[in-house]
């Protein structure tokens, strides 16, 4: 939030805000998705997750956005 606020005041700080955002997204994708998958596996002991049709659309959309 600090970098975004500073970039709004001074355009020279735009690169810091962009780097902060992309770094945060990489952490969320790398650790967040992994944590969900591992938690599911530990809870159920299975590697297959069955989703409802409406959930499949959401997961595919997130996967495309991640790529």
Secondary structure, DSSP 8 states (H G I E B T S, - for coil): -HHHHHHHH-GGGHHHHHHHHHHHHHHIIIIIHHHHHHHHHHHH--S-----HHHHHHHHHHHHHH-
